[in-house]
């Protein structure tokens, strides 16, 4: 990713603390601190079945830019990522279990 871009992956709030908008607090803190370190854009992933997280990121003003597809039911598997025009020609990664994909540079 470009140097001015942050990426949030796998935020997990323990069940005992859910419903207190801690995710929003964490993201707000990050949004306040990251510009001091040259980060102007912030991307995150959210499981599409996690309605609570989706509501939270929508409330925070994030917008959907694409959906990744991961499928595994032995022996079948597959992965697909959307085009990322907001990164230009920068690849955003691949599912590690997809051996058919080109290796990381």
Backbone as XML, in Angstrom:
<?xml version="1.0"?>
<chain id="A" units="angstrom">
  <residue number="1" name="UNK">
    <atom name="N" x="0.839" y="-1.182" z="0.000"/>
    <atom name="CA" x="0.000" y="0.000" z="0.000"/>
    <atom name="C" x="0.881" y="1.241" z="0.000"/>
  </residue>
  <residue number="2" name="UNK">
    <atom name="N" x="0.338" y="2.332" z="-0.459"/>
    <atom name="CA" x="1.088" y="3.586" z="-0.410"/>
    <atom name="C" x="1.436" y="3.964" z="1.034"/>
  </residue>
  <residue number="3" name="UNK">
    <atom name="N" x="2.495" y="4.742" z="1.190"/>
    <atom name="CA" x="2.953" y="5.124" z="2.527"/>
    <atom name="C" x="1.928" y="5.929" z="3.314"/>
  </residue>
  <residue number="4" name="UNK">
    <atom name="N" x="1.017" y="6.611" z="2.622"/>
    <atom name="CA" x="0.033" y="7.439" z="3.325"/>
    <atom name="C" x="-1.256" y="6.688" z="3.642"/>
  </residue>
  <residue number="5" name="UNK">
    <atom name="N" x="-1.219" y="5.354" z="3.571"/>
    <atom name="CA" x="-2.422" y="4.541" z="3.739"/>
    <atom name="C" x="-2.261" y="3.543" z="4.877"/>
  </residue>
  <residue number="6" name="UNK">
    <atom name="N" x="-3.246" y="3.529" z="5.772"/>
    <atom name="CA" x="-3.268" y="2.557" z="6.860"/>
    <atom name="C" x="-4.274" y="1.465" z="6.555"/>
  </residue>
  <residue number="7" name="UNK">
    <atom name="N" x="-4.071" y="0.293" z="7.130"/>
    <atom name="CA" x="-4.962" y="-0.845" z="6.900"/>
    <atom name="C" x="-5.239" y="-1.526" z="8.242"/>
  </residue>
  <residue number="8" name="UNK">
    <atom name="N" x="-6.502" y="-1.650" z="8.588"/>
    <atom name="CA" x="-6.925" y="-2.278" z="9.836"/>
    <atom name="C" x="-7.474" y="-3.648" z="9.500"/>
  </residue>
  <residue number="9" name="UNK">
    <atom name="N" x="-6.982" y="-4.660" z="10.219"/>
    <atom name="CA" x="-7.351" y="-6.038" z="9.932"/>
    <atom name="C" x="-7.612" y="-6.777" z="11.236"/>
  </residue>
  <residue number="10" name="UNK">
    <atom name="N" x="-8.724" y="-7.446" z="11.340"/>
    <atom name="CA" x="-9.080" y="-8.278" z="12.491"/>
    <atom name="C" x="-9.171" y="-7.523" z="13.815"/>
  </residue>
  <residue number="11" name="UNK">
    <atom name="N" x="-10.113" y="-6.624" z="13.918"/>
    <atom name="CA" x="-10.404" y="-5.998" z="15.207"/>
    <atom name="C" x="-11.379" y="-6.918" z="15.922"/>
  </residue>
  <residue number="12" name="UNK">
    <atom name="N" x="-11.080" y="-7.245" z="17.147"/>
    <atom name="CA" x="-11.933" y="-8.162" z="17.905"/>
    <atom name="C" x="-12.216" y="-7.558" z="19.268"/>
  </residue>
  <residue number="13" name="UNK">
    <atom name="N" x="-13.499" y="-7.439" z="19.606"/>
    <atom name="CA" x="-13.921" y="-6.947" z="20.918"/>
    <atom name="C" x="-14.476" y="-8.141" z="21.688"/>
  </residue>
  <residue number="14" name="UNK">
    <atom name="N" x="-13.958" y="-8.365" z="22.863"/>
    <atom name="CA" x="-14.434" y="-9.475" z="23.696"/>
    <atom name="C" x="-15.929" y="-9.340" z="23.964"/>
  </residue>
  <residue number="15" name="UNK">
    <atom name="N" x="-16.646" y="-10.458" z="24.018"/>
    <atom name="CA" x="-18.098" y="-10.417" z="24.220"/>
    <atom name="C" x="-18.532" y="-9.567" z="25.412"/>
  </residue>
  <residue number="16" name="UNK">
    <atom name="N" x="-17.807" y="-9.607" z="26.489"/>
    <atom name="CA" x="-18.194" y="-8.851" z="27.687"/>
    <atom name="C" x="-18.171" y="-7.336" z="27.457"/>
  </residue>
  <residue number="17" name="UNK">
    <atom name="N" x="-17.445" y="-6.879" z="26.421"/>
    <atom name="CA" x="-17.301" y="-5.450" z="26.174"/>
    <atom name="C" x="-18.038" y="-4.968" z="24.932"/>
  </residue>
  <residue number="18" name="UNK">
    <atom name="N" x="-18.742" y="-5.853" z="24.262"/>
    <atom name="CA" x="-19.462" y="-5.475" z="23.048"/>
    <atom name="C" x="-20.655" y="-4.587" z="23.394"/>
  </residue>
  <residue number="19" name="UNK">
    <atom name="N" x="-21.053" y="-3.770" z="22.449"/>
    <atom name="CA" x="-22.191" y="-2.878" z="22.652"/>
    <atom name="C" x="-21.811" y="-1.564" z="23.314"/>
  </residue>
  <residue number="20" name="UNK">
    <atom name="N" x="-20.538" y="-1.372" z="23.599"/>
    <atom name="CA" x="-20.084" y="-0.144" z="24.254"/>
    <atom name="C" x="-19.395" y="0.804" z="23.271"/>
  </residue>
  <residue number="21" name="UNK">
    <atom name="N" x="-19.458" y="0.468" z="22.001"/>
    <atom name="CA" x="-18.879" y="1.260" z="20.913"/>
    <atom name="C" x="-17.367" y="1.435" z="21.060"/>
  </residue>
  <residue number="22" name="UNK">
    <atom name="N" x="-16.704" y="0.399" z="21.593"/>
    <atom name="CA" x="-15.257" y="0.448" z="21.734"/>
    <atom name="C" x="-14.549" y="0.439" z="20.380"/>
  </residue>
  <residue number="23" name="UNK">
    <atom name="N" x="-15.129" y="-0.246" z="19.412"/>
    <atom name="CA" x="-14.569" y="-0.259" z="18.061"/>
    <atom name="C" x="-14.483" y="1.172" z="17.534"/>
  </residue>
  <residue number="24" name="UNK">
    <atom name="N" x="-15.563" y="1.921" z="17.714"/>
    <atom name="CA" x="-15.579" y="3.314" z="17.263"/>
    <atom name="C" x="-14.548" y="4.151" z="18.019"/>
  </residue>
  <residue number="25" name="UNK">
    <atom name="N" x="-14.396" y="3.898" z="19.302"/>
    <atom name="CA" x="-13.404" y="4.632" z="20.092"/>
    <atom name="C" x="-11.994" y="4.342" z="19.564"/>
  </residue>
  <residue number="26" name="UNK">
    <atom name="N" x="-11.694" y="3.059" z="19.311"/>
    <atom name="CA" x="-10.381" y="2.688" z="18.780"/>
    <atom name="C" x="-10.114" y="3.340" z="17.423"/>
  </residue>
  <residue number="27" name="UNK">
    <atom name="N" x="-11.097" y="3.281" z="16.546"/>
    <atom name="CA" x="-10.930" y="3.841" z="15.215"/>
    <atom name="C" x="-10.812" y="5.364" z="15.266"/>
  </residue>
  <residue number="28" name="UNK">
    <atom name="N" x="-11.574" y="6.004" z="16.154"/>
    <atom name="CA" x="-11.489" y="7.458" z="16.305"/>
    <atom name="C" x="-10.104" y="7.865" z="16.791"/>
  </residue>
  <residue number="29" name="UNK">
    <atom name="N" x="-9.585" y="7.108" z="17.738"/>
    <atom name="CA" x="-8.243" y="7.402" z="18.249"/>
    <atom name="C" x="-7.207" y="7.248" z="17.130"/>
  </residue>
  <residue number="30" name="UNK">
    <atom name="N" x="-7.337" y="6.171" z="16.374"/>
    <atom name="CA" x="-6.415" y="5.953" z="15.251"/>
    <atom name="C" x="-6.525" y="7.093" z="14.244"/>
  </residue>
  <residue number="31" name="UNK">
    <atom name="N" x="-7.755" y="7.506" z="13.929"/>
    <atom name="CA" x="-7.963" y="8.575" z="12.953"/>
    <atom name="C" x="-7.355" y="9.897" z="13.429"/>
  </residue>
  <residue number="32" name="UNK">
    <atom name="N" x="-7.327" y="10.114" z="14.735"/>
    <atom name="CA" x="-6.720" y="11.334" z="15.279"/>
    <atom name="C" x="-5.194" y="11.263" z="15.256"/>
  </residue>
  <residue number="33" name="UNK">
    <atom name="N" x="-4.630" y="10.089" z="15.515"/>
    <atom name="CA" x="-3.182" y="9.933" z="15.647"/>
    <atom name="C" x="-2.450" y="9.721" z="14.323"/>
  </residue>
  <residue number="34" name="UNK">
    <atom name="N" x="-3.055" y="9.020" z="13.399"/>
    <atom name="CA" x="-2.365" y="8.625" z="12.172"/>
    <atom name="C" x="-1.902" y="9.785" z="11.291"/>
  </residue>
  <residue number="35" name="UNK">
    <atom name="N" x="-2.660" y="10.880" z="11.173"/>
    <atom name="CA" x="-2.166" y="11.979" z="10.340"/>
    <atom name="C" x="-0.816" y="12.534" z="10.808"/>
  </residue>
  <residue number="36" name="UNK">
    <atom name="N" x="-0.549" y="12.467" z="12.105"/>
    <atom name="CA" x="0.750" y="12.916" z="12.622"/>
    <atom name="C" x="1.895" y="12.043" z="12.119"/>
  </residue>
  <residue number="37" name="UNK">
    <atom name="N" x="1.555" y="10.864" z="11.597"/>
    <atom name="CA" x="2.552" y="9.919" z="11.088"/>
    <atom name="C" x="2.483" y="9.797" z="9.565"/>
  </residue>
  <residue number="38" name="UNK">
    <atom name="N" x="1.796" y="10.755" z="8.923"/>
    <atom name="CA" x="1.731" y="10.785" z="7.467"/>
    <atom name="C" x="0.660" y="9.910" z="6.845"/>
  </residue>
  <residue number="39" name="UNK">
    <atom name="N" x="-0.213" y="9.333" z="7.658"/>
    <atom name="CA" x="-1.275" y="8.472" z="7.127"/>
    <atom name="C" x="-2.523" y="9.329" z="6.893"/>
  </residue>
  <residue number="40" name="UNK">
    <atom name="N" x="-2.942" y="9.398" z="5.625"/>
    <atom name="CA" x="-4.098" y="10.220" z="5.262"/>
    <atom name="C" x="-5.333" y="9.393" z="4.926"/>
  </residue>
  <residue number="41" name="UNK">
    <atom name="N" x="-5.147" y="8.105" z="4.614"/>
    <atom name="CA" x="-6.271" y="7.225" z="4.255"/>
    <atom name="C" x="-6.240" y="6.004" z="5.153"/>
  </residue>
  <residue number="42" name="UNK">
    <atom name="N" x="-7.418" y="5.521" z="5.493"/>
    <atom name="CA" x="-7.524" y="4.351" z="6.355"/>
    <atom name="C" x="-8.530" y="3.386" z="5.755"/>
  </residue>
  <residue number="43" name="UNK">
    <atom name="N" x="-8.087" y="2.143" z="5.538"/>
    <atom name="CA" x="-8.943" y="1.087" z="5.007"/>
    <atom name="C" x="-9.058" y="-0.005" z="6.052"/>
  </residue>
  <residue number="44" name="UNK">
    <atom name="N" x="-10.191" y="-0.696" z="6.036"/>
    <atom name="CA" x="-10.368" y="-1.810" z="6.960"/>
    <atom name="C" x="-11.185" y="-2.895" z="6.299"/>
  </residue>
  <residue number="45" name="UNK">
    <atom name="N" x="-11.104" y="-4.076" z="6.890"/>
    <atom name="CA" x="-11.928" y="-5.192" z="6.432"/>
    <atom name="C" x="-12.927" y="-5.530" z="7.526"/>
  </residue>
  <residue number="46" name="UNK">
    <atom name="N" x="-14.087" y="-5.965" z="7.106"/>
    <atom name="CA" x="-15.140" y="-6.381" z="8.027"/>
    <atom name="C" x="-15.819" y="-7.605" z="7.432"/>
  </residue>
  <residue number="47" name="UNK">
    <atom name="N" x="-16.025" y="-8.599" z="8.242"/>
    <atom name="CA" x="-16.739" y="-9.799" z="7.799"/>
    <atom name="C" x="-18.156" y="-9.403" z="7.382"/>
  </residue>
  <residue number="48" name="UNK">
    <atom name="N" x="-18.559" y="-9.809" z="6.194"/>
    <atom name="CA" x="-19.852" y="-9.369" z="5.656"/>
    <atom name="C" x="-21.044" y="-9.893" z="6.447"/>
  </residue>
  <residue number="49" name="UNK">
    <atom name="N" x="-20.858" y="-10.897" z="7.279"/>
    <atom name="CA" x="-21.958" y="-11.416" z="8.091"/>
    <atom name="C" x="-22.006" y="-10.776" z="9.480"/>
  </residue>
  <residue number="50" name="UNK">
    <atom name="N" x="-21.039" y="-9.948" z="9.802"/>
    <atom name="CA" x="-20.985" y="-9.297" z="11.105"/>
    <atom name="C" x="-21.754" y="-7.980" z="11.031"/>
  </residue>
  <residue number="51" name="UNK">
    <atom name="N" x="-23.064" y="-8.071" z="11.234"/>
    <atom name="CA" x="-23.932" y="-6.900" z="11.090"/>
    <atom name="C" x="-23.585" y="-5.782" z="12.062"/>
  </residue>
  <residue number="52" name="UNK">
    <atom name="N" x="-23.187" y="-6.147" z="13.255"/>
    <atom name="CA" x="-22.811" y="-5.147" z="14.252"/>
    <atom name="C" x="-21.612" y="-4.333" z="13.781"/>
  </residue>
  <residue number="53" name="UNK">
    <atom name="N" x="-20.589" y="-5.016" z="13.262"/>
    <atom name="CA" x="-19.402" y="-4.317" z="12.765"/>
    <atom name="C" x="-19.749" y="-3.464" z="11.547"/>
  </residue>
  <residue number="54" name="UNK">
    <atom name="N" x="-20.599" y="-3.978" z="10.676"/>
    <atom name="CA" x="-20.999" y="-3.205" z="9.503"/>
    <atom name="C" x="-21.733" y="-1.927" z="9.910"/>
  </residue>
  <residue number="55" name="UNK">
    <atom name="N" x="-22.637" y="-2.031" z="10.881"/>
    <atom name="CA" x="-23.325" y="-0.839" z="11.381"/>
    <atom name="C" x="-22.314" y="0.152" z="11.959"/>
  </residue>
  <residue number="56" name="UNK">
    <atom name="N" x="-21.371" y="-0.380" z="12.705"/>
    <atom name="CA" x="-20.366" y="0.473" z="13.341"/>
    <atom name="C" x="-19.536" y="1.230" z="12.312"/>
  </residue>
  <residue number="57" name="UNK">
    <atom name="N" x="-19.021" y="0.531" z="11.302"/>
    <atom name="CA" x="-18.183" y="1.217" z="10.305"/>
    <atom name="C" x="-19.004" y="2.189" z="9.470"/>
  </residue>
  <residue number="58" name="UNK">
    <atom name="N" x="-20.281" y="1.870" z="9.249"/>
    <atom name="CA" x="-21.151" y="2.818" z="8.538"/>
    <atom name="C" x="-21.359" y="4.080" z="9.366"/>
  </residue>
  <residue number="59" name="UNK">
    <atom name="N" x="-21.588" y="3.925" z="10.667"/>
    <atom name="CA" x="-21.743" y="5.083" z="11.560"/>
    <atom name="C" x="-20.482" y="5.946" z="11.569"/>
  </residue>
  <residue number="60" name="UNK">
    <atom name="N" x="-19.330" y="5.309" z="11.446"/>
    <atom name="CA" x="-18.059" y="6.045" z="11.468"/>
    <atom name="C" x="-17.770" y="6.741" z="10.145"/>
  </residue>
  <residue number="61" name="UNK">
    <atom name="N" x="-18.567" y="6.477" z="9.121"/>
    <atom name="CA" x="-18.393" y="7.159" z="7.850"/>
    <atom name="C" x="-17.559" y="6.416" z="6.822"/>
  </residue>
  <residue number="62" name="UNK">
    <atom name="N" x="-17.187" y="5.171" z="7.103"/>
    <atom name="CA" x="-16.478" y="4.385" z="6.091"/>
    <atom name="C" x="-17.444" y="4.036" z="4.978"/>
  </residue>
  <residue number="63" name="UNK">
    <atom name="N" x="-16.910" y="3.847" z="3.788"/>
    <atom name="CA" x="-17.755" y="3.425" z="2.672"/>
    <atom name="C" x="-17.190" y="2.142" z="2.082"/>
  </residue>
  <residue number="64" name="UNK">
    <atom name="N" x="-18.076" y="1.339" z="1.528"/>
    <atom name="CA" x="-17.659" y="0.076" z="0.919"/>
    <atom name="C" x="-16.984" y="0.343" z="-0.413"/>
  </residue>
  <residue number="65" name="UNK">
    <atom name="N" x="-15.805" y="-0.253" z="-0.592"/>
    <atom name="CA" x="-15.086" y="-0.097" z="-1.858"/>
    <atom name="C" x="-14.923" y="-1.421" z="-2.581"/>
  </residue>
  <residue number="66" name="UNK">
    <atom name="N" x="-15.346" y="-2.514" z="-1.971"/>
    <atom name="CA" x="-15.243" y="-3.807" z="-2.627"/>
    <atom name="C" x="-15.488" y="-4.936" z="-1.660"/>
  </residue>
  <residue number="67" name="UNK">
    <atom name="N" x="-15.620" y="-6.130" z="-2.210"/>
    <atom name="CA" x="-15.842" y="-7.323" z="-1.407"/>
    <atom name="C" x="-14.864" y="-8.405" z="-1.830"/>
  </residue>
  <residue number="68" name="UNK">
    <atom name="N" x="-14.257" y="-9.026" z="-0.841"/>
    <atom name="CA" x="-13.395" y="-10.176" z="-1.112"/>
    <atom name="C" x="-14.249" y="-11.430" z="-0.998"/>
  </residue>
  <residue number="69" name="UNK">
    <atom name="N" x="-13.897" y="-12.432" z="-1.772"/>
    <atom name="CA" x="-14.613" y="-13.705" z="-1.723"/>
    <atom name="C" x="-13.623" y="-14.804" z="-1.386"/>
  </residue>
  <residue number="70" name="UNK">
    <atom name="N" x="-13.893" y="-15.502" z="-0.317"/>
    <atom name="CA" x="-13.066" y="-16.641" z="0.076"/>
    <atom name="C" x="-13.973" y="-17.854" z="0.171"/>
  </residue>
  <residue number="71" name="UNK">
    <atom name="N" x="-13.544" y="-18.940" z="-0.417"/>
    <atom name="CA" x="-14.345" y="-20.160" z="-0.432"/>
    <atom name="C" x="-13.422" y="-21.342" z="-0.198"/>
  </residue>
  <residue number="72" name="UNK">
    <atom name="N" x="-13.796" y="-22.176" z="0.755"/>
    <atom name="CA" x="-13.009" y="-23.390" z="0.962"/>
    <atom name="C" x="-13.945" y="-24.485" z="1.462"/>
  </residue>
  <residue number="73" name="UNK">
    <atom name="N" x="-14.040" y="-25.526" z="0.698"/>
    <atom name="CA" x="-14.794" y="-26.723" z="1.048"/>
    <atom name="C" x="-14.024" y="-27.869" z="0.397"/>
  </residue>
  <residue number="74" name="UNK">
    <atom name="N" x="-13.076" y="-28.416" z="1.153"/>
    <atom name="CA" x="-12.125" y="-29.392" z="0.609"/>
    <atom name="C" x="-12.824" y="-30.383" z="-0.297"/>
  </residue>
  <residue number="75" name="UNK">
    <atom name="N" x="-12.286" y="-30.655" z="-1.452"/>
    <atom name="CA" x="-11.002" y="-30.207" z="-1.996"/>
    <atom name="C" x="-11.110" y="-28.913" z="-2.803"/>
  </residue>
  <residue number="76" name="UNK">
    <atom name="N" x="-12.275" y="-28.279" z="-2.807"/>
    <atom name="CA" x="-12.448" y="-27.062" z="-3.601"/>
    <atom name="C" x="-12.100" y="-25.823" z="-2.777"/>
  </residue>
  <residue number="77" name="UNK">
    <atom name="N" x="-11.481" y="-24.861" z="-3.416"/>
    <atom name="CA" x="-11.213" y="-23.594" z="-2.744"/>
    <atom name="C" x="-11.045" y="-22.515" z="-3.798"/>
  </residue>
  <residue number="78" name="UNK">
    <atom name="N" x="-11.171" y="-21.296" z="-3.372"/>
    <atom name="CA" x="-10.975" y="-20.184" z="-4.289"/>
    <atom name="C" x="-10.955" y="-18.876" z="-3.530"/>
  </residue>
  <residue number="79" name="UNK">
    <atom name="N" x="-10.448" y="-17.863" z="-4.154"/>
    <atom name="CA" x="-10.389" y="-16.527" z="-3.568"/>
    <atom name="C" x="-10.489" y="-15.511" z="-4.685"/>
  </residue>
  <residue number="80" name="UNK">
    <atom name="N" x="-11.112" y="-14.401" z="-4.402"/>
    <atom name="CA" x="-11.202" y="-13.330" z="-5.376"/>
    <atom name="C" x="-11.219" y="-11.991" z="-4.668"/>
  </residue>
  <residue number="81" name="UNK">
    <atom name="N" x="-10.533" y="-11.031" z="-5.234"/>
    <atom name="CA" x="-10.472" y="-9.697" z="-4.669"/>
    <atom name="C" x="-10.938" y="-8.702" z="-5.713"/>
  </residue>
  <residue number="82" name="UNK">
    <atom name="N" x="-11.601" y="-7.639" z="-5.274"/>
    <atom name="CA" x="-12.069" y="-6.641" z="-6.239"/>
    <atom name="C" x="-10.905" y="-5.824" z="-6.784"/>
  </residue>
  <residue number="83" name="UNK">
    <atom name="N" x="-11.137" y="-5.211" z="-7.940"/>
    <atom name="CA" x="-10.153" y="-4.257" z="-8.451"/>
    <atom name="C" x="-10.031" y="-3.127" z="-7.443"/>
  </residue>
  <residue number="84" name="UNK">
    <atom name="N" x="-8.850" y="-2.576" z="-7.320"/>
    <atom name="CA" x="-8.612" y="-1.530" z="-6.334"/>
    <atom name="C" x="-8.182" y="-0.237" z="-7.029"/>
  </residue>
  <residue number="85" name="UNK">
    <atom name="N" x="-9.091" y="0.448" z="-7.688"/>
    <atom name="CA" x="-8.689" y="1.653" z="-8.412"/>
    <atom name="C" x="-8.162" y="2.755" z="-7.490"/>
  </residue>
  <residue number="86" name="UNK">
    <atom name="N" x="-8.543" y="2.729" z="-6.227"/>
    <atom name="CA" x="-8.094" y="3.765" z="-5.301"/>
    <atom name="C" x="-6.633" y="3.580" z="-4.923"/>
  </residue>
  <residue number="87" name="UNK">
    <atom name="N" x="-6.021" y="2.419" z="-5.234"/>
    <atom name="CA" x="-4.603" y="2.203" z="-4.992"/>
    <atom name="C" x="-3.788" y="2.297" z="-6.269"/>
  </residue>
  <residue number="88" name="UNK">
    <atom name="N" x="-4.424" y="2.550" z="-7.392"/>
    <atom name="CA" x="-3.687" y="2.563" z="-8.650"/>
    <atom name="C" x="-3.260" y="1.150" z="-8.992"/>
  </residue>
  <residue number="89" name="UNK">
    <atom name="N" x="-2.005" y="0.938" z="-9.244"/>
    <atom name="CA" x="-1.490" y="-0.370" z="-9.639"/>
    <atom name="C" x="-0.960" y="-1.182" z="-8.470"/>
  </residue>
  <residue number="90" name="UNK">
    <atom name="N" x="-1.221" y="-0.751" z="-7.243"/>
    <atom name="CA" x="-0.687" y="-1.426" z="-6.068"/>
    <atom name="C" x="-1.581" y="-2.603" z="-5.696"/>
  </residue>
  <residue number="91" name="UNK">
    <atom name="N" x="-1.056" y="-3.844" z="-5.682"/>
    <atom name="CA" x="-1.881" y="-4.984" z="-5.278"/>
    <atom name="C" x="-2.162" y="-4.936" z="-3.779"/>
  </residue>
  <residue number="92" name="UNK">
    <atom name="N" x="-3.345" y="-5.370" z="-3.374"/>
    <atom name="CA" x="-3.702" y="-5.308" z="-1.963"/>
    <atom name="C" x="-3.540" y="-6.647" z="-1.259"/>
  </residue>
  <residue number="93" name="UNK">
    <atom name="N" x="-3.111" y="-7.668" z="-1.945"/>
    <atom name="CA" x="-2.874" y="-8.947" z="-1.287"/>
    <atom name="C" x="-3.681" y="-10.064" z="-1.909"/>
  </residue>
  <residue number="94" name="UNK">
    <atom name="N" x="-3.581" y="-11.226" z="-1.306"/>
    <atom name="CA" x="-4.319" y="-12.382" z="-1.788"/>
    <atom name="C" x="-4.522" y="-13.330" z="-0.613"/>
  </residue>
  <residue number="95" name="UNK">
    <atom name="N" x="-5.452" y="-14.219" z="-0.777"/>
    <atom name="CA" x="-5.723" y="-15.236" z="0.235"/>
    <atom name="C" x="-4.539" y="-16.196" z="0.274"/>
  </residue>
  <residue number="96" name="UNK">
    <atom name="N" x="-3.930" y="-16.354" z="1.438"/>
    <atom name="CA" x="-2.711" y="-17.153" z="1.561"/>
    <atom name="C" x="-2.924" y="-18.604" z="1.133"/>
  </residue>
  <residue number="97" name="UNK">
    <atom name="N" x="-4.144" y="-19.108" z="1.218"/>
    <atom name="CA" x="-4.415" y="-20.494" z="0.850"/>
    <atom name="C" x="-4.601" y="-20.704" z="-0.640"/>
  </residue>
  <residue number="98" name="UNK">
    <atom name="N" x="-4.561" y="-19.642" z="-1.416"/>
    <atom name="CA" x="-4.767" y="-19.771" z="-2.849"/>
    <atom name="C" x="-3.427" y="-19.926" z="-3.550"/>
  </residue>
  <residue number="99" name="UNK">
    <atom name="N" x="-2.970" y="-21.160" z="-3.691"/>
    <atom name="CA" x="-1.661" y="-21.428" z="-4.285"/>
    <atom name="C" x="-1.603" y="-21.045" z="-5.751"/>
  </residue>
  <residue number="100" name="UNK">
    <atom name="N" x="-2.744" y="-20.885" z="-6.401"/>
    <atom name="CA" x="-2.757" y="-20.517" z="-7.812"/>
    <atom name="C" x="-2.373" y="-19.065" z="-8.031"/>
  </residue>
  <residue number="101" name="UNK">
    <atom name="N" x="-2.489" y="-18.240" z="-6.993"/>
    <atom name="CA" x="-2.179" y="-16.827" z="-7.130"/>
    <atom name="C" x="-0.666" y="-16.626" z="-7.178"/>
  </residue>
  <residue number="102" name="UNK">
    <atom name="N" x="-0.271" y="-15.544" z="-7.800"/>
    <atom name="CA" x="1.170" y="-15.222" z="-7.888"/>
    <atom name="C" x="1.715" y="-14.952" z="-6.485"/>
  </residue>
  <residue number="103" name="UNK">
    <atom name="N" x="2.938" y="-15.344" z="-6.224"/>
    <atom name="CA" x="3.517" y="-15.074" z="-4.895"/>
    <atom name="C" x="3.725" y="-13.586" z="-4.685"/>
  </residue>
  <residue number="104" name="UNK">
    <atom name="N" x="3.828" y="-13.206" z="-3.418"/>
    <atom name="CA" x="4.106" y="-11.818" z="-3.088"/>
    <atom name="C" x="5.455" y="-11.406" z="-3.631"/>
  </residue>
  <residue number="105" name="UNK">
    <atom name="N" x="5.579" y="-10.149" z="-4.003"/>
    <atom name="CA" x="6.865" y="-9.609" z="-4.468"/>
    <atom name="C" x="7.776" y="-9.370" z="-3.293"/>
  </residue>
</chain>
